[in-house]
């Protein structure tokens, strides 16, 4: 494992499976790749599509799953999940926006509530195995989905998949309408489908999860071609979308591909600052701090009001054990983006490393207030409470972190410890009760 990582890349245990919505214990945890820059870029790409779908870009978050397979899915009305493998594989902003449009169509068309109802029917008809298999497929666990699906009555399976195919056809039609309304070239939808065409020739165990949850057929591709051919309006090029797509993909691949791979390709980036950012990450992963700082400073010079480039510089400094310098850089980033919890989380982490637990506590409390489910923020906040002599609060936040991770037995231990030390009826005491109640319901 390389030393440098995407900041907050490890939100393990977040319950992303459909099981969380129907009261079944999660089949497996998913890992989110949390990075303020990438999430902002995806928000810029998704905003026009979501507005065209009648959804609010501030209410629907687009997050990246740490998974090399090609997949995208939803499990509620407030999140769209994109696998890192799909983001790395797509080639244009229009392709990514087509994926977002398709998943937004599932939300706008009310497929979540109908799918859950259908899954409840499947549970009655075929037992728990069908529900678990569907949840496993949604989370990308193909082998588990195949294994759990064994013994499920074929009639229930056919009913569920037929329902899914109808939803996919409906989502295809809506997604093209959303893309056209947003002024985005709908040909990106066809290009995405072409990307998956080879999946149909593979055995089920080798197919990417997108193939199972988004059935790809010749009829479906033919229908999409017809929909796109019927669109008369021509989409104008969008340099802004191209920039943010290149930036998100460039940063992701700089952290996930070999540094030498990145350095060979960085100069082909759509703008100099993206090239410099990618080089800075590659050199940082090679422990070449001087060249890493030289490149990120050049990128900051070209975009002085960009908080995410300063955020990256703060990460580089912190991971290079220059905590005091990291505090200064993170502070500048936080002034430019005072409402961004991941940047605040980085600042709090640097303040802890620099020996300033009181400052870190204030910063991390603000970060938690804006993203209460980020496990790394919760971990650092517990450390800050402990270092400032607030053991009960440290236990409470630790209990919340374990609850988010799905480690409910550990959560109960710390919640009870916090409950016994906190003032009865206080806000923190009520939070401890919430953890205990959630654990009891899950059991």
N, C-alpha and C positions, 0 to 999 in steps of 0.2 A: 504493500500500500504506500502511495506517495504521501509525503508529510502534509502538503498543502491540500486543502479540500474546499469545495464550494461551501461558503459560510452557511451554517445551519442546514447542512445537507442531510442531517440524520434525524428526522422526526419519526423514529420508528414507533410502530404500534398504533398509529392513528387508525381508527376503525373506518376503513373506506369501503368495506364489503357491503353488499346489500343486506347482509345479515343484521347489521346495526339498525336497519330500518324496520326489521320484522321481528326483532326480539330473539334472534338466534345467536349463540356465541360465535365470534368471528372465526372464519376459517384460517386466515393468516393476516398478519399485519403488513401494511405497505410502508414504504419509505419515501418520504417526500424530499425533493431537492429544493431547499429553501434558499433563494437568493433574491434580494430586493431588485437588482438590475434585471434579471431574467423575468421576474414576475411583472415588473413595470412594462417591459417590452411586450410581453404577451397581452397585457391590458391594453396597450396602444393598438395592437393588432386586432384585438377582439372588440374594442369599443364600438366601431361603426357597425359591425355585424350584430352585436347584442342590441344596439339601439334599433336596428332594422327589424329585429325579432320582437320588439316591444319589451325588452328586458333592460335592466339598469346595469351599466358597466361597473357601478359601485356596489352592486348587490351580488353579482356573479363573479367569483374569483376563478382564474385560470392557473392551475398549479401543475407542477411537473413531478411525475412519479419516477423513482430511480429504477428503471427497468429497460433493458435493451431491446425488448420486443416492440413490435409496431402496434400500438393500441391507443385509443382515446375512449373515455367513457364518462358517464355521469352516474351518481347515486342519489343525488338530491337536486333541489332547484337552485342551489347557491354555489355549486362548484362544477367546473369542467376539469377533468384530469387528462393530461397528455403524458404519455410515456416518453422518457428521454430518448429512447431508440427512434421513436417517430419524429421527434423534433430534429434529431441528428440526420435523419434520412431525407426529410423534405428539402426541396431545393428553392422554393420561392415563397414570398409572403402570401401570395394568393392561395397557394396550396394549404398553408397553415390556416388561413382565414376560412377556407372551405371546410376544414376539419372542425373548426370552432363553430361555423354556421350549422353543420350537421348536428353537433351535440346541442347547440342552442335550440335547434328545432325540436329535439326531444323534450326539452324543458318547456318551450312555448306551446307545444302540442299536447302537453299534459301526459306524456308517456310514463312518467315516474309513477304516478298514482295508479294508472291502469296496469302497469307491469307488476307492481306490488300486489294488486288485487289478483292478477293472474297467477302470481307465485303462491299466494295463499290457496288458490284453487288447486294448484299443482301439489301443494303440501297435502291437501285432503285426498287427492286422487292417487298420489304416488308415494306419499310419505316424506320424511324429512330429507332424504337423499336428493330429491329434485331441487329443493330450495338451496341446499348447500352447494350443489353443483353449479347452479346459476350464479350464486354469489362468488364462487371460485372463479368462474369464467369472467365475471365483471372485473374482478381484481387482477386478472391476468394469470391466474394459477392454472394453466392448462392441464397439466398432468393430474392435479388434484381433481379438477372438474371431471376428467374422464373417469378417474377411479371412483369418485363419489357417485357418479351417474350410473354405475353398473347396478343392475337390478331394478332401476326405475322403470315403471310401466311405460312402454313405448307410446301408448295413446296420449298420456300426459305430456311426454316429451314433444310429440308432434304438435300438440295443441300449443305449448309454450313457444316453440320455434315458429309456428305459423303466425302467432301473435307478433313475434319479434319481426318477422319479414314484413308484415303489414306496417309496423311502425317505421321500419327502415325506408320503405317506399314513401311513406308520408313525410319522413324527415328529409329525404332527397328532394322532394318537390319543394318543400318549405325552404330548404337551405339555398336552392338556386334563387328563389324569390328574394331571400334576405341578401344574398350577394349582389344581385342586380340592383336592389334598392339602395345598397350601401356604395354602389359605384365600383364594385370589385369584379374583376374578370372571372366569370363562373367556370371558365375552362380549367381552373385549378381543381375543381371537384372531379373532373374527368381524369386529370393527371394523378390525383390521389388514388382513384380507383384503379388506374393502370398499374400503380405501384404494387397493388395487392393482387393483381390478376394471377400471378404465378402461384399464389397460395392455394388456389382451387385444385392444383395438381398434386399437392402434398397430402400425405396421410394426416388424419386429424391430430395425432400426437405431435406432428411437426409444424402444424399451422400456427401462425401468430394469433393471439387472442382476438385481434380485430376481425379476423376471418370468422371466428365463431360467433362473436356478438354482433357483427355487422355483415350478414351473409352477402357474399359477392357472387352474382350470377351474371350470365350473358344478358339475360333479360333486364337486369337492373342497370347494367352498363349501357345497354341500348336505350333504355328509357332516359338515362341521364344525358346521353348524346342528343336525344330528341329535345329534351328540355333546354339544353344549352343552345342548340341550333335554332330554336325558336325565339331566342333573345336577340332583338335587333339593336339594342343600345350597345355601344362600344365603351369599354371601361378605359379611362385614361390612366397612364402610368402613375404610380404613387411612390415617389422617392422616399417619403417618410416611412411608409410601411416596409419598403425594402430595407431601409436602414435598421429599423427595430428588429426585423426578422434576422438580418445578418448579425446583429449584435447579440441577440439571444442565442442563436445557434453557435456563433463564434465563441462566446464565453463558455457555453456548455462543453463544446468539443475541446476547448483549451484545457479544461479541467479533467476531461474524461479520456481524451486520446493522449498518446505519447507526446512529450514536449517536442521531440524532433519532428513529428508529423505536423504539429502546429507551426513550428518555425519555418518549415518548408512552404506552408500555404498562407501564412499571415499576410504577406504583401499583396495577395489577391483579394483582400477584403474590399468592401464597397467604399470605405472611407479610411483615411489615415488613422483616426483615433481608434477604430476597431482593430486595425492591424497592430497598433501600439499596445492596446489592452491585451490582445492575444499573446503578443510577445512577452509582456510583463508577467502574465500567468505562467507561460512556459519557462521563462528564466527563473521565476520564483520556485517552481517545482524542481528546477535543477540546482536550487540553493545558490543562485547567482544574484545576490541582493542588489549589487550595483547596477547591473543591466536591467533588472526588474524595475527598480526605482526610476532609472533613466527613461524607460519606456512609459511607465504610468504617469510620470511627471509631464512628458511630452503630450500625452493624451489629455491631461488636465489643462494644460496650457491652451489647447485648441478648444476645450469645452469647460471654461472656468466655473460655470454655474451648474455643472452636472454633479449631483451628490453621489451618484453611484460609482463614478470613477474614484472619488475620494474615499468612498467606502472600501473599494478594492485596495487602495493604497494602505488604508488602515489595517485591513486584513493581512496584507503582506508584511507590514511592520510588526504587527502583533505576533504572527506566526514565526517571525524572525527574532523574537524575544526583545523587541524594542518597544516595550509597553508604553512608556511615557510619550514617545513620539507618536505612537498609535492613538493615544488619547487625544492629542492635538488634532490629528487628521480626522478622526471620527467625529470630534466636536464640530469641525468645519462642515463635515457631511451632514451632521444632525441639524445644524443651523439652516442648511439649504433644504432639508427635508425633515422638518420637526415632527411630522406625523407618521413617519415610516418606522414601524416597530423593529424591523430587522436591522436597520442602521442603529437605532437606539440600543438594541441588543448587543451589537458589536461594540458600541461605546461603553456600555456597562461592563462587558467582558474585559475590555482594555483597562477600565478603571480598577477592576478587581485585581488584574495582573500587576497594575502599577502601585497597589497597596492603598487604594482609596475606597474602602468598602462603603462608607457613608454616601459618597458621590454615586458609587455604583448602585446602591440601594434605590436612590431616587430615580436614577435613569432606568433601571430594570423594572421598577414598579410602573413607570410610564409605558415601557415597552409591553409589559404584561397587560396593561389596560387596553392596549390596541390589538394584541394578539395573544389571548389567554391560552391558546392550545399549542403554542410553540414550546416543545420540551426543552430545548437548549436554553431559552430564556428562563423557563421555570427552574432548571437546574442551577443556573448562575444566580437567580434570585434567592434560592434556598441558601446558597453559599454566602451571599451578602447578608441575609438575615442572621445566619449563624455567626458570621464575623462581627456583627454588631450586637451580639448578645441576645438575640430574639429567637430562642430555640423553638418556641411553640409555632411561630410563623414559619420557621424553616421546615418543621414537620408538616405543616399544612400544605405548603407549596410542594414539598416532596410528594405528599399524598396525591395532590392534583396531577403532578407529572406522571406518577405511576398509573393513575386512572386513565390519562390520555393514552398512555402506552399499552393499556389493556392488562396491566399487571395488578389486578384488583386485590389479590391477597396482600401484596405489599402496600397497596394504597390504603387498605383497611387498617393495617398496623400503624401507619403514620397518622392517619386521620384520627384514630382513637387516642394516640399520643397527644395530638394537637387539641382534640376535644377536651381532654382532661386538664389542659393548662390554660385554655383561652376562656375569657369571660363569657359566661353562659348568656346566650341571646345576642351576642355581638355579631357584627358582620363576618369576621373570620370564623367564629364558631358555627355560624350558619353554613359557611362554605365547607367546613369539615362534615357537617350533617349531610350536605349534598353529596359528598363523596361516598359516605356510608350508605345513603339511600340508593345511589346508583349501583353500588356493589351488591346491595341486597336484591335490587330488581334484576340485575344480571344473573345472579345465582338462581 
